């Protein structure tokens, strides 16, 4: 548990990929949290700003290690949620600036923002929804998707630009355009998807947001709409999440959109994924992420990509194990570009939300170099709290005897990665030892044993593996090395 103080819900989390020990989180309405030990212990505080703090927390980190807390406004003079506020921390989330803002446009409401940082330029990109009049049912009032960016660490923002072509209404429901989440492509492309009338739409820019496509691209319908009912949840949504693979895996450049909907019935909400390998111009048929039998609810999904491996990670609430409103939290993992998924329960015990207590609008997850930190809300005996999971990834994967995913470490390394032929495994021993080296595929099947119980002396050793000679096709594999000197060590090997 991260905290149960000050009624936290709707959490966001981000680790610094250059120092994954540093993690910052936020939760409604004005809670912030920071950890310096990869999320094992946490400190907390409450955010203040002269612009007001009114929820929708989004945590971001730039290439310099500065963290940002984006949220809605509630100024003492002005209008409720009349701008998007950006507060900055230069000390790993301990203290925050008063904040800058973007989007102020008279009495119009600015809502449901999300951000991304271009790791090559340190530019911050931001997208959100503008309501002419929040909650209005008047046909003359509409909602649109806006875009802005900052090239100076959040100090200033370019004038917002409308990027969507089809406006929505202002009801804050299925026909409102919402859920704009930006992503960055390998060459600095800016990708955005959102939900609204007719389903999920997509747009892209090749010049840092200066120009966008003349017409939005349709991704998928959302049968039942993005605003749907889940028993015990005061309101629930299936708004999309956009991510792009920037790793050097075989799936580099693939764009993914993750959402949930009720296309299989009002009693069967599911988690979905669609992907594009051509820059977003065409999209795959939706792929079901949750691997249970039909007839259960999965909802409030979020996804992230480990940009060191290209593996996909999803967090969502899940009721597959119950016939009532008992709710677990599940993690899904894909190692093959979103074709297949491993589902694992990560919450220790179920909880039962009640519709009288607002539960928030989303979960979140941050992943880097096989360190996986999801974050979610729990409601138990009327008490709200937010949680993460600090289990090593190998423990999650081996919960049903799957071979562990492996991150590179000081004792065992692999290169070049990706490999087109010879892949070298390097390892160190502090004394004589018997060593075994095996290769597993993504489904946990051993495909090749390089050697078993071979005697090695102390020092550094380099083993060449001819991936073509042993018949490995393109994909991700796991090199598993065992020794009587140290526990099993593993690395991911990518073959092109």
N, C-alpha and C positions, 0 to 999 in steps of 0.2 A: 504494500500500500504506500502510495506517495503521500497522500493527505486525505483527511476527512474534515478538515476545518474550512469554515466559510462556504459551505454548501457547493463544493466544486462539481462541475459537469462540463460537457462539451470540450474535451481536452485536445491539446496539440503538443507535439514533441519534436525535438530536433537535436541530433548529435552533431558535433563538429567533426567532419570526416578527416581533418588533419590532426585531430586529437580526440578520438572517440570516447575518452574518459569524461570529456566535458559534454553534458547534456542539459538542455533547458526545456522546460515545459510550461504551458499555460492552461488555464481553465476559467470558465465563466465564474463570476462576472469580471473579476479583476485580480485573479490569483496567478502568481508566477512561482516557479520552482527551479532549483538549479542543483546539479550534482557534479562532482568531480571524480567519481569512481564508477563510471558507466551505469549509473542509476541504482546502485545498491543502497546509498543513503542520500537524503534530500534535505535541502533548506527551502524555506518558503517566505514569500512576502506578498504584499498587496500593492498593485499598480495604482499610481495616481497620475493625473495629467490635467493641465488647465483646459484641455479640450473635452474632458470627461472620458470615462471608460465604460463601455456598454457592450461587452461580450464579443462573440465571434472571434475568439483568440486564434491567431496564426503565428507560429514561431518559425523564424527563418535564421539562417547563418550565412555570412558571406565568406569570401576566400581569405579574409584577414582574421577570421575568427570572431568578428563582431556579430552579436545576436540582435534580432529585431522582433518586436512584439507588435503585430498589426491587430487592430480592433476597431469596433464601431465607436462613435462619439456620443456624448451627452453633455454638450457645453452648457455652462451656467447662463450664458446669453447666446441665443441662436435657436436652432431647431434640433430635436432629437434625431440621432443618426444622420446628420447632415454632411458628414465627411468620413473618410477613412483615415485613421490615425496610425502613425508609425513611430514607435518608441524604440530607442537603441540602447544596447548595453555593450560597453567596451571591456567589461570585467567578468565575462562568463555568466551573466544573468544576475549578478548580485545587486546592481543598481541600474536605473534606467533614466534616460533623458526625458524631458517633458514631452517631446515629440513634435514631429512635423505632420502635415496632413495634405491630402489630395482629394479632389472631387467636390469641394464645396460649390454648390450650384443653387443658391437661393434656398427654397424650402424643400427641394427634392431630396429623397432619402437615398443614402448610399449604403449598400448592404452586401453581406456574404462575399467577402474578399478572399483571395488567396494569392500566394507569391511564389516566385522561383528566382534563383540567382544563377547567372551565366558564369560558370567557373573559369572561363577564359578571359572575360572582361570585367567581372565583378559587378555587372549591371544587375539591378533588381527590377524584375518585371512583376506587375501587379494587375489583376483583373477582378472585376466585381460587377454587381447589378445596381443600376440606378432606377429608382421608382419615381415617376412623376408625383405620385401621392400614395404612400404605403397603405395597402389595404383597400384602396379605392376600387369600387366596382364600375365606375364610370367608363364607358367605351372611349372617352377622350383621353384617359390616362393610360400610359404604357410603361413597360419596363424594357431596358436595353442593357447590353453588356459593354462595359467600358474598360479601357486599357490605359495604363500609364507606366512610366519607368523612371528610375533614378540612377544616374551615373556617378553620383558623389556620396555614396553611402547613406542614402536616405535623407540627405540635407535638403534636397529640392526635387521636384517632380515635374515632368513634362505635362502639358495640358492634356487632360483625358481625351481619348479618341474612341468613338463608337466603332465596334468591330462586327457586330451581328447585323444581318439584313432583315430578319423577321422579328419584329418586336413582340413582346408578350403583354399580358394584362398586369394589373397591380395587386391582384388578390393574394399573392404569395402562395400559389398552389400550382396545379399541373400546367396551366397555360401562362404562367409567369416564367420568364427566362432567368435561370439561376444555376449556380454550381459551376461557375467559370473557374477552372484550375489551369494555370499555365505550365508549360514544360519547355525545356530547351533541347534542340536537336544537336547532332554532332558538329554541324557547321554554324552553330549559333541561331538556327531557325527558332522561331517562337511558335509553339503550338498551343491551342486552347480548344477545349470542348465545353459544352454546357447543355442543360436540359431545358425544354420548353414545349411549346405547341408541336405536336407530332413526334416528339422524341428527342434524341441526342443529335446535336449539330457540332461541326468542327470548322475552325478557321486557322490560317497559318500566315506567318510573315517571314520573308527572307531578308529583311533589312532592318531588323531591330524594332519592328512595330511601326515603321513609317507608313508602310502600305500593307494591305491585306487582300485576300482573294475577293474578286468581284462578287462571287456568290458563295455562301456557306455550303459545306459538304455535309450531306446527311449520313449519319453513322448507323443508327438503329432506332427502331420504335421502342417505346417503353409501355407495353400493354398494362393498363391500370394506372398509368401516369407516374410521375416521380413523387407525388405526395399521396401516400397510401396509409392504411390503418394496420397497426400491429397491436394485438390485445395487450393492455398494460402500459403502452407507450402513449403519452399525451399527443405526440405528433411524430411521424416518421417520414424519412425521405430516402430516395435512391439516387441522389444527385451524383453525377459522374466525377471521376478522378482521372486526370491525364498524366502520364509519365512516358519518358523516352529512355531507351537503353543507350547509355554513353560508354559502356564498357567495351572491351575488345573481345567480347564473346562472339559466337557466330550470329547473334541477334542484334548486334550493334546497329543503331538507327531505327529499330522497330519502335513504333508508337503504340502504347496500350491505353485503353479506356476501360475503367472498372466502375460498375454500378450495380444496383439491385432493382428488381421490379417483380410484378406479380403476373407475368405472362402465363404461368402455370396454375393460376387460380388464387383466390383471395386467402386461402389457407396454406399457400405454398410460395412464400417469398423466396427468391433465389439470388445468388451472387453471380454476376456475369462479367465477361471480359471479351472485348473485341480488339483486334490489332491491325495495324497497317504497316506494310513493308515498303511502301512507295511514297512516304512523306505525307500520308493522310489523305491521298486522293481516292483510295479504295480501302474498304474495311472488311474484315472477316465476318462470317456468321457468328453471332454471340456464342461463346463457350461457357458452359456452366462450371463455376469454380468449386462450389460445395459438392462433396462427393457422397452425400447421404441418399437414402431413398426419398421418394417424393412425399409431399404432405406435411412438411415442416417449414418453420420460418427461419430464414437467415437474413440479417438486415444490418444497417449502419456499417457498410464496408469502407475500408481505405486500403491503399496499396502503396508499396515503395519498391524500388529496384536497388539491389546491391550492385553499385557501379564498378565493383572489382570483379564480379563474376557474371553479371547479367541475370542472376536468379531473381524471380519475382516473389514478393511476400504480401500476403493479404491478412487483414484482421477483420473479424465480423462477429456479431452476436449470433448465437445458434441455439435452436430448440429441438435438435434432432433426437435428443435422448429423452424427451418428455412429451406428455400429452396435454400438459397445462402450460402456464406461463413461466415455468422455471427456465432460466436462461444461462447458457454457458458462453464463454468466449473462445473462438477458434482462430488458429493460424493456418493459412494455406500457403504452400510453397510450390513453385514451378521451376524446374531446372532446364526445361526444354522450350523456352520461349512461349509459354502459355498454352501448350498442347495438353499437358497432363498436370495434375495437382495432387499433392500430398496434404491431407487435412489432419490437424492435430489440435486437441483441446488443450488450452494453456491456462485456463482459470482453475483455481483449486477447488472451488465449489460453486454450485449454481446460486442464482439470486432471482428474486421475483419483483420486477418493477411494477409500479402502480401508476395509473394514468393521472392521478391527482398531483403527482410531483414531476415537474419538468425534468427530462433526462438529458437534454442537449440534442444537438443535431448531427453529431459525428463522433467517430473515433479517429485514431491517427496511428502512424507507425513510422519509425526511422531506422534505416539499416545501412551498415557500412562494414565491409570486410568481415562478414559473417557475424557481426554483433547486431542482434535484432532486439529493438526496443519498441514494442507496441504500447499503446496507452488507451485506457477505456474507463468508463464510468460504471460504478456498481451502486445499487440501491438495496440496502438490507435493513430491515426493521425501521424503515423511515429515514435511515442515515445515508446520505450521498457520500461517496468517496471515489478517488481515482487511483488506478493501479497500473503497474507495468509488469513485465516478466523478465527476469534476469537469468533464466536458464541458458546454459551454453547451447548453441544450436545443435551440437552433436547429441545432446541429451534429448532434445525434441525429436530429432530424426530417428534415434535409436529406440524410441518408446515402443516401436513394433518391429524391432530388430532390423531396421534399415541401416546400411553403413552410414557413418557420420559424414556430414559435410565438413570439409576441412579447410581451414585457413592456413596460409603459409606462416611459418614461425622460424625462429633462429636455428632450430635443429634440422629442419627439412625444407627445401625450396625446390621449385621447378621452373625451368626456362628452356627455350623461349615460350611464352604463353600469351597468345595462342601459338601452336606449333603446326607446321606444314609437313613435317617429316620426323627428324630426330628431336625427341624431348629428353632433357637431362634432369635427373633427380639428384640433388646434392644433399648430403646429410653429414652430421658430425657425431662422433662418438668420443666419450671421455675415457673409454677403456675398451678392451676386447669384448665383442658381443656377437650373438647370433641374431641375424636380421632376416626378415621376410618382407617382400615387396609384391603387392597384388594390385590389379586394376579392376575397378567395378564400373558398371554402366549406371545410368541415371535411375534405373529401377532396382538397383542394389544387387544385381547379378555379377558374379566374378566373370570377367571376360578373358583375363590372362594373368598367369602367375609368373612374374619376372624371375624370382628365385624364392626359395623357402629355407629358412634356418641356415643361411650361409654365414660362415665365420668372417668377421671383419676385425681389423686392429683399430686402435684408437686413432683419432684424427678425422680429417675431412675426406669424403668419398664422393665421386661423381659417377652416376650410372646412366648410360645412354639407352633410350628406348626408341626403337625404330617403329613409329606408329603405323607406317604403311606395311612394313614387313609382317607385323602381327595382326594386320587386318582391321584396324580401328577406322570406322567411318567417321564423318564429321559429327561433332557433338561434344558434350561435356562428360568427363570421366573423373573418377576419384582414385588417386593413388594412395593406397593404404600401406603404411610401413610400420612393422612391429619389431620390437627389440626387447631383449631381457634387461636392457639398461634403462629404457624409458617406456612410458605408456604409448599406446598406438598414436601415431602422428599421421596426418592426412593433408593432402592438398588437392585442389581442383585442377585438372588438366584439360585444356581446351584444344581440340583437334580441328583444323580447318581442312 
